[in-house]
Amino acid sequence: MAGPYTYDIQQAGYDFDQYDLKGEATYEIFIEEFRRFPWKEQVGKNTGGSEPTISVKNKESKIDYWVSVIGKPNEYAYLVGIVQPKMVKSMFGFGKEKEVRWLSIYVAEQQQTVESTFKLYFAGKIQDLNQEFSRLPLFTEQEAR
């Protein structure tokens, strides 16, 4: 039986809804893909499409996690994004709370940071993962579409 994790890859310049489905994922599979992915060669070459990205989805928890890059080949950083359920108030913060899928994106400058956060993700330690994120610069956050 397949595990709960699957992953896909977007090359630089792909349309935002275009990706290559890869199949089942484990932490070991992810690390191998992450380390051999041509980040340096693809950073900054989005040509109006997406940045290079590896995405992992957990179909049981419905929490998605991905890594991308921004910058130039000689100076770049990783963006790590997580989409997870979050309770928010509707009506500009005055209405009833409702659960939405919430996207948070953080900046990670080191490869090791990305690898350690994905280790927490694959271990299902989402509370620890969110704690780790609180130490990283927040790039942006919003309700996921």
N, C-alpha and C positions, 0 to 999 in steps of 0.2 A: 504494500500500500504506500502511496506517495505521502510524503510529509506535508506539513502545513505551509512550508515556505516554497515560493517560486520566485524566479527572477527574470529580468529582461534588461536589455542594453539599448541605449540610444547613442548612435555615433554623432559627432558634431555635424550640425547642419540638417539633421533629420527634421521632418515636420514634427510639431509638438505632439501629435497623436501617432507618430510612427516609431516603432521599436521592434527589436528582434527578441521574440520569446525564446528563452533558453531552457526552461523546465525547472525541475526540483532544485532547491538550494539548501545547502548546509553552511555553517560557518566556514568550513574548510573549502568548499566550492567557491564561496564568496571571496575569501581571502586570495585564492589562486587567481580568480578573475580580476580582482581589484589590483593585485600586484603586477599582472601582465598587461593590463589595459594601457593603451598608449596615451595617457593623460597629457604628457608634455607635448606630444605631436598634435593633439587635437584641441588643446585649450586655445580659445580666441578664434577658432575657425568655424563658428556657427553659421555664417553666411545667411543670417536671417532666420535660422531655425533654432533648434535646441542646442544646448551645450552637451558635451559628452556626459552620459549618466548611466550608472548601474542602479537599478531599483529592485528591492526585495519586498514581497508581499507575504503577509501571514494571513491565510484565509480563515483561520480559527479566531484570532483576536481582531482581525480586520485593521491591523496597524501596519502601515506601509513605511518603509525607510529607504532612503536613496542617498547616493553620493554623486556629486558633480564637481566641476572645476570652473573657476573664473580667473581671468588674468591673461598673462602672456607666457609663452614657453619658458622664458628665463625667470619669471616671477609669477607664481600662481598660488592659489589657496583652494582648499576643498570647501564645498558647501554640502552640509549634511541636512537633509530634510526629513521630517517625520510627519505623517498624517495619522492622527489618532482621535478617538472620541473626546469631546470636551463639553462641559456644561457652560452655556453662555446665556445671558439675559437678552431677550428680544426687545424690540422697541427702544433702541438706543440705550440699552442698559437698565430700563425701567420696567420691562415686562416680565413675564414668567420665564423661568429657566427652561431651556431645551437643549438636548444633546445634538451637537453638530460634529462633522468631521473637520478637525482643525489642523492646519498646516503651519509648522514652525520650521524655520530654516536658520541654521547656525553656521558660523565660519570656523573651520578647523585648519590650522596652518600646517600641522604635522600628519604624516601618513599614519603614525602610531596612534594618534588620537582617533582617526577614522576606524582603524582596526579594533581598538578597544571598545568604542561605542557599539560597533556591530557585534562584538562578542556578547555584550550585555543584551542587545536586541535578540540575537539567536538563542540566548539562554532564557529568554522570557522575563528578564529583570527590567521591566519597563520603568518602574519607580526609580531604580538606580540609574537607568539611562537618562531619565529626565533630570535627575540630580546632577549627572555629568554635564548635560546640556547647560545647566544653570551657570557653569563655569566658563562657557564659551560665549563669544560675542554673538548676539542675536542679529541676524541679517534682516529678517522680516517674519511676520506671522499674519495669518488671515484664515477665514473660513475656506476650506477646500472646496473646489468646484467639481 
